[in-house]
Amino acid sequence: MKNFNGKVLFLDRSDINTDEIIPAKYLNESTKAALKPYCLEDLLLPGFDPKQDVPGHQAIITRANFGCGSSREHAPWVLGENGINVVVAENFARIFRQNMFNCGMLAIELPGAAIAEIFDLFSASETSIEVALDKQTLTLDNGKISRTYKFELDPFDLELVKAGGWVAFADTRY
C-alpha cells in the first residue's frame, strides 16, 4: 500500500484538467519515470512554480472537478511518480477518479464547505495530512490547528487502494 501521509500542496482552482497535470506532448515517453519532471508544468496559478512547489509534497488539496479533460492514465501516473498519492477535492472527473484508485492512489471527495474551510484554515501555512484508511478520515495539521474530516470510499475502490492498485488486486484474485 502506498503512503498517504505527508506535506500538502494547495492548488486553489477548480477544473484543473489532465493536460495541466501532464501536458499531452509528453505522452510518448516510454516509462512512467520519464514523466516525472513535467508534473503540473502547464498549470497556471499565481505564484505557482511546479519545479519548486511539487517536490516534497505527498498530497494535493484543490477545488472542484479535478482531472477533467482527456481520459489518460498518465495524469495519476505523473502524480505518483512525484510521490503524490492522495488528492482531496470537492469532486473529480469520473475517469480520472477511477484511474487514481486503479493505481492504488486516493481520490478523496469532501463537501464544498469542507474544502472552503480547509483553504481558509490551512492553505497559507505548511500543512501535513494523515489518512486513516480504516476509519476513512483525514487529519490536517499546520502546527497550530488540527482538523479531522470524514470521507467515504466505495468498498471496491477501498480494496483497490489497499491492494496497491488494480494489477496487484487482480494478482491476488485471479
Secondary structure by P-SEA (a helix, b strand, c coil): ccccccbbbbbcccccccccccccccccccccccccccccccccccccccccccccccbbbbbcccccccccaaaaaaaaaacccccccccccaaaaaaaaaaccccccccaaaaaaaaacccccbbbbbbcccccbbbbbcccbbbbbbbbccaaaaaaaaaccaaaaaaacc
